[in-house]
């Protein structure tokens, strides 16, 4: 299997299980209806672990453009391979979303809540304030990338790393996922959002494109800073990029703080 196909398959598995659990707890008539946030976060963590187990030995199981870009930023991945990996991740995410749609084919029409249908495919904020939503996604992806790099630096029993990364996803979801639904992965959000737009889902709403940039831009900025932070603090490699990105993030934080009370 090529690394391209590995990223397609791994991301497809991620979205099939991740989007599938949201469908299970959200759609009318599902036997998992109203399973709640704990069920969703645990399943998303296991979804990442299963995707990583499937293709980690082939492509490294990035399954996330933010991680791919972050690794390239600190020289742990070739920039020339970044576009191919991102394309594969997007294709896999779209295929995974289509499989979720087909799995729950009989449940779309009986479900009256169009927001619940959209939530199966992509994230949306609890409070619509783009700068604070962006902040949430940056922080979540910062700790995701930092955590993955830190986990990889430890001597761990062979084959256990994907489960530990899955646990990281679970705790991010439980602790930081409340404001935005923790996309922390541009492909995870944008790929299924595209699928939602094209699929013939009965009674669906618009795909909320006005928000779609947040779970793309936020994870990329946060992921890059997570990698730069690891390089700067853990590996002791001073980088001007660390300070530049840090200043940009500080500016976003200050802007979010100054405007959030007017919006919420």
N, C-alpha and C positions, 0 to 999 in steps of 0.2 A: 504494500500500500504506500502511495506517495504521501509526503507531508501535507500536500494540499487536500487530498481525500481524507486524511486523518483529521484535519481541522474541520472539514465538512461534517464528518460522522460524529466527532466528539461534540461539536456544538449542536448538532441535531439531537443527540441524546440529552444534552443539557436542557434544551428547550422543550423536548417532548415530556420529560419528567417535571420540569419547573412550571411550564405553562399548564401541563396536565393537572398538577395539584391545585392550581388556582381555579381551573375549570371544575374540579371535583368539589371544591368547597363553595363555589359561587353559583353554579347553574342549577336551575330548577329540576327536581327529580333525581339529581345525582345522589348516590348513596353516601357520599362524603359531604353533603350539603351542610354548611355552617360548621365545618371542622375547625375553623379559626386560624389565627396567626401562627400559633405554635406549629400546627400541622404544616403550614406553608413554609415556614423557615426551615424546619427539619428536612422537608422534602427537597427544598432548593439546595441545601447543603449536600444531601445525598446525590442529587442530580449532578452537581459539579464533580463529586467523587466518582460517580459511575462514568461520566464522560472522560475524566482523567485516567481512570483505570483502563478504559477502552483504547485510548490512543496515546497515552503519555510516553510510551516507549518508542513511538514513531515520530511524533511532532513536538513532544514536550507538553502537549495539551494546553496551549494558551487559551483557546476557546473564548477569547476576549480581546478586542482590538486595543483596549486601554493597556492591557498587560503587554501585548506585543510591542506597542509603541514605547512603553516604559522601559522594557528590556533593551530595545534598540538605542534608546537615549543614553543608557549607561554602558553601551558596548557589549552587552550580553546576548545580542541578537543582531543579525545582519540587516541593515536598512533595505538592502536590495530585495529581501524576502518579505518585507512588511506588507506591501500591496497585495501579494498573493495570499498571505495568511488572512488579511482582513476580508478579502473577497470570499475566501473559503468559509470564514466564520459567518459572514452575512448569508451566504447560500445555505449553510447548515441551519442557521436560525430560522430562515423562511421555511425550509422543509420541515423542521421540527414543529413550527406553528401550524402548518397545514395538517400534519399528522394529528395534532391536538384537536383541530377542527373536525377531522374525520372521526376521531375516537368518540367525540361528544355530539355527533351529527344530529341525533334525535332530541338534543336538549336545547338547541339554540332557539327554536320557535316558541316553546313553552315558557322560556325565560323572558319576562317583560322588561327587566332592568338592563337598559342598553349600556350603562356604565359598567355593570358587572361583566357584560360580554367583552367590552374593551379591555377590562382589567386582566382577562385571560391572556391577552396578547402583549400588553405593555403597561408601563407604570403611569401613575398620575399623582399629583401632590395632594396632601390633606388640606393644605392652605396654598392657594395659587399665588406665590410670590417668587418670581424667577430667581432672584439673587439668593434668597435663603434656600430655595430648592437646589440651586447650583452648589451652594455651600455644603448642603447635606451630601450630595453626590460626590463632591470632591473629598470630603472627609472619609466617607465610606470606602472609596476606591484607594485613597491614600493608605489606609490601614490594611486594605486587601493586598496591595502590591508589597507594602512593607512586610506584612505577615508572610506572604509567599516566599519572599527572598530570605527572611529570617528562618523560616522552616527549612528551606533548602540548604541552609548553612549548617544545619545540625546533622549529626550522625544518627540516623533513624533506621530501624529495621527495614529491610528492602520491602517495598510494596505498601508501606504504611502511610507514606506522604499524602496520597490522594484523600485518605480518610481524615487526616489532620487538616488539610485545606478545606475539606467539607465542613469540619467543625468550625473553622474560621468563618465560613460563609454563614453558618447557623447563628453564630454569636453576633456577626455584623447585622444580620436580619433582625434578630431579637432586640439588639441594643440601639441600632441606628436606622432601622428600616421604616420606622413609623411615619416620618414626615413625607417621604416620597415613594415608598415601596422598594427602595434600594435596588435600582437597576445595576449600578456599579459595573456596567458592561454595555458599551454602545450597541453591539450586535444583538445582545439579549433583548434590547428594547426596540431598536429600529427595524430589525429583521421581521419580528412578529407584527410590528405596527404596519409595515408594508403589506404583510399577508392579510391583516385585518382589513386594510383598504380594498384589496382586490377580491377577497373571498365573498361568496354570496350568502352572507350571514343574515338570516331573517331579523328584521327590526334593529339592525345595528345603527349606532350613531356615527358621527364623523370620527376620524382617527386622531383627533386632537393634535394636529400638526403644529399648532402654535407653541405647544410645550415640548415637542419632540427634540429640540436642540439641547435641552437641559441634560437629559440622560446620555447624550453623546459628548458634549463639551465638558461637563462636570467630571465624568470618569476619566477622560483623557488628561485633563489638568491634574486631577488628584493622583492618578496613577503615575504620571511622570514625576510629580513631586515626591511620591512615595519611594520611587526608585532612586531619585537624586538624594533623598534623605538617607536612605540605606547606604549609598555610596559615600556620602559625606560623613555620617556619624558612625556607622558600623565598620566601614572599610577605611576611613580616614583619608579619603581622596577628595581634596578640596576642588570645588567646581564653581565657576562663575555662573553656570546655568542654575545651580541650586539657589543662589541668591536672587537671580532674575525672576525665576518662577515663584520663589517665596514672596517677593515684593508684589508680583501680580496677584497672588492669592490673598495677601494681606489687604490689598486694595479692594478685592471683591468682598472680603469679610467686613471691611469698614463700610462699604456701600450698602451691603445687606443690613447691617446694624442700623444705619441711618435712615433706612426706608421701610423696614419691616413693620414698625408699629403703625404706619399710615395705611398699610395694605391689609393687615390681619384684623 
